[in-house]
Amino acid sequence: MNNIIENVTNNIIERSKKSREIYLNRIKLAKENGVNRKSVSCSNLAHAIAPLSKDEKNSMTSTQNPNMAIITAYNDMLSAHEPFSVYPSLLKRTLLDNGATAQVAGGVPAMCDGITQSQPGMELSLFSRDNIAMGTAIGLSHNVYDGAFYLGVCDKIVPGLLIGALTYGHLPSIFVPAGPMPSGISNSQKAKIRQEYALGKVGKDKLLEAESSSYHSSGTCTFYGTANSNQMLLEMMGLQLPNSSFVNTNTPLRDALTQESANRLLKLTKNKICIGEMVTEKSFVNAIIGLMATGGSSNHTIHLIAMAKAAGIVLTWDDFNEISKVIPLLCKMYPNGSADVNHFRDAGGMSVVISELLNEGLVHNDINTVFGFGLENFIVEPTLKDKKLVFKEGAKKSRNIDVISSVENPFSSEGGLKLLKGNIGRSVIKTSALKEEQMFIEAPAIVFDSQEELQSEFKAGNLDKDFIAVVRYQGPSANGMPELHGLMPPLGALQDKGYKVAILTDGRMSGASGKVPSAIHLTPEAKKSGAISKIQTGDKIKFDINNGEVSLLISDEELANREIIIPNLLGNRHGIGRELFSTIRDNVNSAEEGGTIFDLVGEERS
């Protein structure tokens, strides 16, 4: 095992010792209570079985046969989640054939960041994750379940489901993906049209035509953003079937995998393998390693911390940074390249990535998974043989080295994310799509207190110069930390003109971002009196990415004596439901702490 990976893992284990012990003790106590249907009253049980068929009622009242919960994020507005409409019937039918039952225990919200991008609704996006976690807990609160399926794919949904699942850590669990849509217009073509629209070279009709050619059917969007990074993480943690994430939706193989998820959950239930014990510190280290090796979404520097916290595990940005130093970048998918996840699957997918990492001692093999003990079990490829699902030996070497490389010849010797520190605070930056000449920038700041201000200045032609855009008051407690992906086309256009541009923000960027150097998630945020609130237009800022530094080039004395600039934030407090989230804004912690209202680790310590 690589020494740095081993040391980081041991540090996490030691740091989490007390909170993890209490968490596991709680799970042990819950497991000892057994099947809750045995202890509920007849009235309780009658309510639970009222709508079931005769066979299902008989199975439920026996209290011997397993009854599984289905927590679904289905809606037919979100392309990645529309396929989930048929999943409950597939799962129920498979279980009933094996003498078990399932019930849709609850539905959780599933908003689409692609639809709310640059809109006021995006200010609810990060907070929806914790809402989903609470919705998951409410669905499972009926306490008549022996195991649980989690149906979700996209950005905040999977992290929210996993946080909720880990609070019910005594239940055997499996995540069930929907799969991507087939490839449409190429990602490079789409990016080109977006920039041409930003420059006024094409109209809205051409932009909509291009976007609709990219996002064109049911299934997950095919670029490698947060949604598909979620699916990669679940495989690295062993929480869904191997090499199954990127099998296209609405295909016989996809349906067979869904049915096999039911069979696997039955086995987990029979062997009493629960998710809270299955997921360990090593599981989360593997998730970070996968994030670095594939060039995944920067959003997970927030989500993984929040998810781990739910299991009594304490992660820090320093863990991400140390791991990134030794994990080579093995994949090139948009925005880091032109390929999409369908090309990634055809090149061998997760089977190749896991094989490469295991061979070099760069990932933990000794974890329990839904497919057996050992991550090596995930070096397989699902296929249909005589209409039956089989897992054959998976590819160990890439079938397309332009999409998946090797440890010996990686796209970069380091992972795709890096920690930046300096007198402004701490932030993360996605480096996997940057060129070497972008790794150092020193330029004057132009300060904006909203993304709309930057868009307006660009349209007015006032930004044709070298500069670092300081976009502040975008943190969790200011306005919910929306993604600022809408700034990529104008800034990308300026970059293509030859100007040196970058972003410094306490907000987030989309998982599809990366072309423009962006120091994001800055903490402390402006709303909490972070140094970013004192920056003035014209100040020089230095990005030294290779050395992990972002600094405001003024003296410490001058910085300390400057007044905090506080804009009017009332516009972010109402409309589009934002007034309902005021309590969350007032109580959310920092991006480095997971951007969450849950203080589970703190609770354990108290």
N, C-alpha and C positions, 0 to 999 in steps of 0.2 A: 504494500500500500504506500502511495506517495506520502512522504513525511509531513508536508504542509497540510494535506487533506486530513491526515491522522491527527495532527496537532489542533487544527480548527475543530474537528469533531470532538476531541477530548475537552477542549475549552468550552464548547457548547454544553457537553454533558455535565461538566463541573459547575458551570454557571447556572444550569437549570436544575441542579440536584434536588433542592428543596421543593420547588414548585412541581417538578415532575413526579416526585415521590407522593405528594398529596394527591395529584391528579390520578395516578395509578391506584392509589388506595381507594379513591372514590369509585373508580371503575370496578375494582374487585368487589366492593360492597354491592354495587348494582348488579353485577353478574351473579352473585350469590343469591339474590332474590329470585332468580329464575324467570320462568314464563309468567308474566304478570296476569294473564288471563285466569290463572288458577286462584288468584287472590281477589279479583274484582267481584263485585256483587252481581247477582243475577240481573238486576236492572241495568247496571253498567254494560254487561255483556250483551243484553238484549238490544240495547241501542247500537252497539258496535256491529252486530250481525244482521240487523233488520233488513237492509236492502239486498242481502246476498241470496244466491241460489240455494236450493236444498242441499246439494253436495257441499257447497262452501260452508253452510251453516253447520252441517254435521262435522266437518273438519275442524271448524273453529271451536265448537262446543266440546270436542274431545280433549282439548288443551294439550294434546300430544303432538299434533302436527304443526309445523311452523307456519306462522302468518307474517308476511313481509309487508313493510311499509313502502310506498312509492311516494317520494317527494319529487314533484315535477315542476320544472320551469317552463312548461309548455305555453306558448301563445302562437298565433298564426300571423303575427306581424313581423316577428324576428325570424329571418330565414333559417338560421341555425337551429331554432327550436321548434319550428313548424312540424318537422318529422316526428316529434315526440307525441303527436296526437294518437298514433297507433301503438305506441310502446306499452302502455298498461295492459291492453288486451293480449299482446304477444307474451308479456311476462306472466300474466295470470294464467293463460292457457298452458304454458310450459310448466308452471308450478302445479296446477291442478292435475296434470298428467302424472305428477310425481307425489301426489297426496298432500300438497301444500296449497296455501292461499296467499293472496296479496290484495291490498287495498290502497287506493290513492289516499294517502294520509293528509296531503295538503299540497297546495300550489304556492309557488313563491314568485315575486315579480321578476321580470326579465326584460330590462330595458336595453335598447340598442344604441351603443355609443356612436355608431355610424350615422344614425338618424338625428341624434341630439348634438352631434359635433358642431361647435361654434354657436349653439343655441342655448337659451337660458336653462333648458331641461338638463343640460350636461352638468349643472351644478348640483344635481341630485345623484349623479352617477356613483361617485365613491361611497356616498352614504347608503346607497341601495344595497351594498355588500352586507353591511351590518343588519339592515332590515331583512335581507334574505336569511341570514343566520337566525334571526329571531323567528321568522316565519317557519323555518325548518324545525326549530324547537317546539313551536306551537303545534305543528302537524304531528310530531312524534309524542306529544304530551299525553295522548290517550292511553299510552302504555299497554297496548295489546299486540305489540310487535316483537318478533324474534330476530329480525334483521331488517335491512333497509337498502332500497335502490335509490340512487340520486341521479336524476335526469337533468343535466345542464351542460352547457358548452362555453358560453361567452364570458365576457370580460370580468364583471364583478360577481357573476352567478356562481361559477365554480368555487372561487374563494369563499363566498358566503355559505354555500352548501357544505363545504368542508369544515368551516368553523362550526356550523350547526351540528354536523355529523360528529365532530370530536367532542361536543358537549354531551352527546349520547354515545360516548366512546365504548360503552359496554355492548353495543349492538354490532354484530357482523354486518359489513357494508360493502357495496360495490358501486362504482360510478359507471354510468352507461352513456356513451357519446352518441351523437347523431351522424357525424361524418361530414366532410366538405362537399360543396357543390362541385360539379365539373368545372374545368378551367374555361374562362371566358377570354375577353380581350387581355393582352399581356399587361403586366404591371408597369412596364416601362412606357407603353403607349398611354396608359391611364395617367401616369405621372406627368407625361408630356402635355397632354390635353389640359390637365389642371393648371399647369404653369402658364400655358398659352391663354387660358381664360383669365388668370390673375393679371396677365399683361394686356388684356383687352384684345387679343388677336383672334379669338373665337368667341361666339355667343353662347348663351345659356343652352340653346337647343343642341349644339354640338357637345357641350359638357355633359348634359343629361344622357345623350345617346351613348357617350363613352362610359359613363358610370353604370348605365343600365346593361351595357355589354359586359361589364365586369361582375356586377352583382345581379345575377340573372335567373336564379332558381332557388329551390329549397336547398338547405345545407349551409355549412359554415363558409364564410368568406375565405377565399383561398390564399390571401396573403398571410405572412407569418407575423401576426400581431398578438394581442393579448389572448384572444380566444384560442388560437391554435397553440400558443405557449402553454395555456391551461392544460390542453390535452397532452402535450409533451410531459408536463410536470406530473400528471396523474400516472403516466406510464413509468416515469423515473421513480415514483414512490410506490409503484406496484398496486395501484388502487383501481385500475381497470384492465381489461384483457389486453395482452401484449400485441403490439403492432396493429392495434385496432382503430386508433384515433382517426386515421386518415383514409379509411375505407369509405368510398362515396355513399351518400345517403340514398335511400329508396332503391337499394339493390338486394338481390337474394343473399349475398354475403353479409350485408349489413344486418338484415333480419336474422340471419343465423347467429351472428355475434350477439345480438340482443337476447335471443333465446338462450344462448350459452351463458350469458350473464346470470340468468335465473338458476341454471344448473350449478354454477360456481358459488352463488350465494347460499344455495342449499348445502353445499359441502362445507362452506365456512361455518354455517350455523350448526351443522352436525358436529364439527370439530371444535366448536366454541372459540373460534378465532375472531376476536372483536377488533374494530378499527382503532380503538384507543391504544391497544397493546401492539397492534400491527405497525402503526405509525410511530417511529422512534426518531431520535436525534439524527441517526444515519439516514433515515428516509428524507428528512429535510435537507441534509447536506447533499444527497443525491439530486434533489430537486434543484438546488442552486447550481450544482455541477452541470446538469442538463441545460439550465438557463444559459450558462456561459458557453457551453459547447455548441449550442444551436443558434446563438445570437438572438435570444428571446427578448420578450417585452420588458422594458424598464419598470413597468407597473408592478412587477413582481418583487421589486425591492421594497415595496410597501406591503403587498398582499401576503407574501411568504412569512413576514414577521408577524402579521396579525393571525395567520393560520396556525403558526407554530405556537403562539401564545395560548391558543385554545387547548393545546395539548400539554401545557405546562413547560414548553420549550422556549428558551430565550435566544433569539437571533439578533445580530447587529449588522450594520453596514460594513463593519470591519471584517466580518466573516465572509461577506460577498467579495470584498476587495482582495482578501488573501487567497480565496479560491480562484478568483479570476486570473491571478498571476501564474497559476500552474495549469489551467485548463485551456487547451488550444481551441480555437474556433474552427469547427468542423463543417459547418453548414453555411450555404449562401442561398437564402430565400428572401424575397422582397419584404422589408425595404433594404436588406443587405445585398441583394442580388436581384436578378430578373425572374428566377424560378419561383413557383408556388408550391403549396403543400402536396399537390398531386404529383408534381415532379419529384418532390422529396420522397413520397411513398414509392414511386416507381424506381427510384435509385436505391431502395432497400430500407428507407425509413428508419424508425427507431431501432430496429434490429442491428443495423450497421453502427449507429451511434453508440449503442450500449456495448456492442462487441469491441469496438475500438477502445472505449474507455476502460472496460474490464481488462483487456489484454495488457494495458499499460499501468494497471493498479491505480487508476484515477477515479474510481467510483466504488462504493461499497457494494459487494455482492451479498453480504450476510444480512439481508433484510427479508422479512416475511412479506408475501404478496398474495393477491387473490388467485394467483396461478401456482402457488407453492413457494417453498422456501428457496431464496436465492434469485437475485436479479438476472442471473444467467438463463433462467427460464423464459425470459423475454426476448431471447435471440431466436425468435420463431416468426413464421409468416402464416396468417390464417388464409385458408382457401377452401373451396368446395370440391369435394370428390364424391361423385355419384349423389349429388345434392345434399351431402352431409358435410358438416364443418370438420375440418382437420387442421391441426397446427403442424406444418412441416418445418424442417430446419430452415431458419432464416438466413438471409444474406449477411455475411460477415465482412465483406468488402463492398465498397460502393460500386453500383452499376453505372453511375454517372459522376465522375470526379469534379464536374463543374458545379454540382449541387451538394454532394457530400464528399469531403476529402478524407484524409487519414491523419492520425497522430503524427506520422512521419513527415507528412507534407501538408500541414494545415493552412487554412486561409490566413490565420494569424496565430502567433505563438501564445497569445493571451486571449481570455474570454471577452465577451462583447460588452461588458459593463465595468465601470471603474468609479471609485470613490474619489471625489475632489474635496480638498480642505483648504481653508485660508481664513483671512480676517473677516470674511463675510459670513462664514459658517461652513456647513457640510452639505454636499449635494452629490448626486450620482449623474453619470453621463453614459450614454450608449455610444460605444466606439466602433461597433462592428461594421457600420456603413461609412465610416469616416476615412478620408485619404490622409496620407502621412503629412501633407502640407497643412492640414487642418488641425493638427495636434498641438499647435502653438499659435495663439492669436493674442495680440495686444492692440486694443482699439478703444476709442472713446465710447462712453455709455450714452444711450438715448433711453430715457426712463419713460415707461408707460404704466399706468395704473389699471389698464384693461387691455384685452386683446383687440377690442374695437378701435382703440386709439391708434394702435400700430397699423391696423388695416387702413384706417383713414389717411394716415401719413403716407403710406405706400401709394394709395390711389392718387394722392395729391402730387406724387413725384418727388417727395422730400427725402427719400431714403436711398438715393443713388450714391452711396459712399460706404467706406469701411466703418462698421460700428458693432457694438454689442447691445442688443435689445434687452433691457432690464424690465421684465414684465412681472410686476409685484402685486401684492394683495390678491394672490391666486391660491393661497394655502387652504388647508382644511377649515380653519376657524374663520377665514375671511369670507369665502364664497363656496366652500365645498370642494375645492381643488379640482376644477374642471380640466379636462384635457385641452391643450392648446394646439391641436393638430392643424387647425385652420390657418395657422401662421406659416405652415411649411411651404405652400405654393408661392406666396410672395417672397419669403426669404430665400427659398430655393431659386427663384428667378433672379434675385439680386446676386446670389452666389454664382449662378451661371453667367452673369454679366462680368464676373471677375472680381467682384467686391468680396472682402473678407467680412463675413457676418457670423454672429453667434447669438445664443439666447442664454440669459441667466434668469431663472424664475423660481418662485416657491410653488409654482403649479406643476402640473403633470404634462407629459407628452403622450400621444397615442403610441400604442405598441407598433404602429406602422411608421413611426417617425425614426429619424436617424441620420438623414443626409446632412442636416445643418447641425454643427456642434451645439449641444444644448445641455447646460448644467441645470438640472431640474431637481424638484423635491427639496429645494434649499430649506434648511432648518438652522436656526430659528426662522420662522416665517415672518413676513412684515407685520401681520396683525398682532404678533406676539413680541413686537419691538425688536425684531431681528435687524442686523446691520443693513440688510437690503433696503429697509425703510429710510435709510439716511443717504443713499446714493443719489447723486445729482447728475443731470445731463452734462456731458463734457468730462466727467471723471474718467480716468484711464482704468481699464480692467484688463487683467492678464489671465488667459487660459493657458496653463502649461499642463496639458493632459497627460503626457508621458510621465511627468513627475507628480501627478495627482494634486495639482494646485489650481485654485481659482482665487484671485486676490484683487482687492480694490487698492490701487496704487496711490494711497495717501497715508500720511503718518497716523499712528495709533492715537496720538493726541488729538489730531483734527477729527478723526472718526468719533472719538469719545465725546467731543464737544459739540458735534452736530446735533441739531434737533431732528426728531422723528417726524417725517412727513406723513400725515394721515388724511387720505382723501375721504370723500363722502361715500360710504358703502351702503347707504339705505336702499339703493336700487337693487341690491342683491338679496334683499330680505323678504320680498313678496312677489307674487305672480308665479305661475307654473308650479304651484304647490310649495314654493320655497319657504313660506311662512310656517309650514308644518314641521320644518327641520331646524328650527331655531335652537331647540334644546341640544341637538346634536352638534351644531356649529359651536355652541357655547361650551361643550364638554369634550370635544374630540381632541385626541393627542396629536403629536407631531408625525410627519411622514416617516421619520426614522423609527418611531414607536409603533408604526402600523397604520396610522391615520384612522384610529378606531375609537369608539366610545367604550369598548370593553377593556377593563383593566384586570383581566383574569389573573395575571401573574402577581400584580400588586395585591389582589385579594388573597392569593395563596400565602403571601408573606405576612399579612396583617394578623 
